[in-house]
């Protein structure tokens, strides 16, 4: 399993930056702001693939985050031509711990990199 770099500053053409968002797609801080400014995240879109980004709603509760994680894993599996750089979604402003979030990504396909903080819980 590949590890997501701690700081993603550029992407190859086949790479997708996976970040935590809010349902409204207000990308005002953290990884969401980076996604918007650098990689094509669309303001007002808090879910799914836009530009070289994939937004996961981490601000609407753990049940929603779990559902969104499942949607993402199915999407990544359906797009083996892409490499998805998963950031520690939900572990910033949303307030969850890697122990809570990482298991939601257990069984990810090989084209998904994992943040180092998730590895002990997979």
C-alpha positions, 0 to 999 in steps of 0.5 A, a space after each residue: 500500500 502506497 502512502 500519501 505524501 504529507 504535503 501534496 503540492 503538485 499532481 501528475 496528470 493521472 492523480 486525484 487529490 482526495 480531501 474532506 469537504 462540507 456538503 455545501 462545497 465551501 472550500 475555505 480552509 485546510 486541504 479543501 482550500 488547497 484543492 480549490 486553489 490548486 487542483 480544480 475543486 469546484 466551489 459549491 460542490 462538496 461531493 465527488 470528482 471535480 478537476 483533479 480532486 475528489 471531495 468527501 463530505 466529512 462535516 455532516 456526521 460520521 454516518 454520512 462520512 462512512 457513506 461517502 467513503 463507500 461511494 469513493 471506494 467504488 469510484 476509485 475501483 471503477 477508475 483504475 487508470 487514476 491514482 487517488 491521493 487520500 488525505 486524512 479526511 475528517 481528522 482536521 476541522 471535522 474533529 474525528 480521529 484516524 482510529 475512527 476514520 481509517 477503517 472506513 477505507 479498509 479494503 481500498 483498491 491499489 490505486 488509492 494511497 493512504 495517509 500515514 496516520 491511517 495505516 495502524 487502523 487498516 
